[in-house]
């Protein structure tokens, strides 16, 4: 929907930006917690703990991630903290929204499938499905909202798209409509009359 269409329906464009920024603040709080020493100290034990109680057909998946990360656990802990920080900053600033939403949804599914052990559906002592999969759904919702609502006025992308013609490929799901020139006759000149032949 173009901004003109949103205005004619009586919709204001800021709620989608407020949702994105609020979700970014939530991610920023989570990212700050990831930089604390407690996260790094318990990183591998958290992942290894998720393997307990998993069905045999799924155990290989978690064993793969444990064996991949165990030799360099600090590197992966810092990598997770850096990724969450970048996601938070990109959400708050509205930077490369399409790319951010897709990458963050994939990252959330990866966290859900490893550190959260697929949440509850396959775990024997689970009581919920985990938060990361819900984050992935929110990112998919933001992506869909971006498609239907069009460019985000309160974002870095809005200004980058004006400066770089190709930037919309990183920010939008579809090419934004070019601004329409408004041709209005000056108020003090008479309207043109068609000439008779």
PEZI-V243745 format. One record per pair of residues at least 12 apart in sequence whose ideal C-beta (glycine too) atoms are under 10 Angstrom apart, sorted by the first residue. I is the first residue (numbers start at 0). J is the second residue. Records with the same first field share a line. If there is no record, write none. Layout:
BEGIN
I->J ; J
END
This chain:
BEGIN
0->12 ; 146 ; 147 ; 148 ; 149 ; 176
1->148 ; 149 ; 150 ; 175 ; 176 ; 178 ; 179
2->148 ; 149 ; 150 ; 152 ; 175 ; 176 ; 178
3->149 ; 176 ; 178 ; 179
4->148 ; 149 ; 176
5->147 ; 148 ; 149
10->148
11->152
12->148 ; 149 ; 150 ; 151 ; 152 ; 153
13->151 ; 152 ; 153
14->144 ; 148
15->141 ; 144 ; 145 ; 147 ; 148 ; 149 ; 151 ; 152 ; 153 ; 154
16->93 ; 148 ; 151 ; 152 ; 153 ; 154 ; 157
17->153
18->90 ; 137 ; 140 ; 141 ; 144
19->89 ; 90 ; 91 ; 92 ; 93 ; 96 ; 99 ; 100 ; 137 ; 141 ; 144 ; 145 ; 151 ; 153 ; 154
20->90 ; 91 ; 92 ; 93 ; 151 ; 153 ; 154
21->90 ; 91
22->86 ; 87 ; 90 ; 91 ; 103 ; 134 ; 137 ; 138 ; 140 ; 141
23->86 ; 87 ; 88 ; 89 ; 90 ; 91 ; 92 ; 93 ; 99
24->87 ; 90 ; 91
25->87 ; 90 ; 134 ; 137
26->83 ; 84 ; 85 ; 86 ; 87 ; 88 ; 89 ; 90 ; 91 ; 103 ; 134
27->83 ; 84 ; 86 ; 87 ; 88 ; 90 ; 91
28->83 ; 87
29->80 ; 83 ; 84 ; 86 ; 87 ; 130 ; 134
30->79 ; 80 ; 81 ; 82 ; 83 ; 84 ; 85 ; 86 ; 87 ; 88
31->80 ; 83 ; 84 ; 87
32->80 ; 83
33->76 ; 77 ; 79 ; 80 ; 81 ; 82 ; 83 ; 84
34->76 ; 77 ; 80 ; 81 ; 83 ; 84
35->80
38->76 ; 77 ; 79 ; 80
39->72 ; 73 ; 75 ; 76 ; 77 ; 79 ; 80
40->72 ; 73 ; 76
41->76
42->68 ; 72 ; 73 ; 75 ; 76 ; 77 ; 79 ; 80 ; 114
43->65 ; 68 ; 69 ; 72 ; 73 ; 75 ; 76
44->72
45->76 ; 113 ; 114 ; 115 ; 116
46->61 ; 64 ; 65 ; 68 ; 69 ; 72 ; 75 ; 113 ; 114 ; 115 ; 116
47->61 ; 62 ; 64 ; 65 ; 68 ; 69
48->61 ; 114 ; 116
49->61 ; 64 ; 65 ; 112 ; 113 ; 114 ; 115 ; 116 ; 117 ; 118 ; 122 ; 129
50->62 ; 64 ; 65 ; 113 ; 116
51->116 ; 122 ; 123 ; 124
52->116 ; 121 ; 122 ; 123 ; 124 ; 125
53->116 ; 117 ; 121 ; 122 ; 123
54->121 ; 122 ; 123
56->121
57->112 ; 116 ; 117 ; 121 ; 122
60->112 ; 113 ; 116 ; 117
61->112 ; 113 ; 114 ; 116 ; 117
63->113
64->109 ; 112 ; 113 ; 114
65->113
67->113
68->113 ; 114
79->106 ; 109 ; 110 ; 114
82->102 ; 103 ; 106 ; 109 ; 110
83->103 ; 106 ; 110
85->99 ; 102 ; 103 ; 106
86->99 ; 100 ; 102 ; 103 ; 106 ; 107 ; 134 ; 138
87->103
89->102 ; 103 ; 154 ; 155 ; 156
90->103 ; 138 ; 141 ; 154
91->154 ; 155
92->153 ; 154 ; 155 ; 156
93->145 ; 150 ; 151 ; 152 ; 153 ; 154 ; 155 ; 156 ; 157 ; 158 ; 159 ; 170
94->154 ; 155 ; 156 ; 159 ; 169 ; 170
95->154 ; 155 ; 156 ; 159 ; 166 ; 168 ; 169 ; 170
96->141 ; 142 ; 145 ; 150 ; 151 ; 154 ; 155 ; 156 ; 157 ; 169 ; 170 ; 171 ; 172
97->141 ; 142 ; 145 ; 146 ; 156 ; 167 ; 168 ; 169 ; 170 ; 171 ; 172 ; 173
98->156 ; 168 ; 169 ; 170
99->138 ; 141 ; 142 ; 156 ; 169 ; 170
100->135 ; 137 ; 138 ; 139 ; 140 ; 141 ; 142 ; 143 ; 144 ; 145 ; 172
101->138 ; 139 ; 142 ; 172
102->138
103->134 ; 135 ; 137 ; 138 ; 141 ; 142
104->132 ; 134 ; 135 ; 136 ; 137 ; 138 ; 139 ; 140 ; 141 ; 142
105->135 ; 138
106->131 ; 134 ; 135 ; 138
107->129 ; 130 ; 131 ; 132 ; 133 ; 134 ; 135 ; 136 ; 137 ; 138 ; 139
108->131 ; 132 ; 134 ; 135 ; 136 ; 138
109->131 ; 135
110->129 ; 130 ; 131 ; 132 ; 134 ; 135
111->128 ; 129 ; 130 ; 131 ; 132 ; 133 ; 134 ; 135
112->129 ; 131 ; 132
113->131
114->129 ; 131
115->127 ; 128 ; 129 ; 130 ; 131 ; 132
116->129
117->129 ; 131 ; 132
118->130 ; 131 ; 132 ; 133
119->132
120->132
142->172
143->172
145->170 ; 171 ; 172 ; 173
146->171 ; 172 ; 173
147->172 ; 173
149->171 ; 172 ; 173 ; 175 ; 176
150->167 ; 170 ; 171 ; 175 ; 176
151->170 ; 171
154->170
155->170
156->169 ; 170 ; 171 ; 175
157->170 ; 175
160->174 ; 175
161->178
END
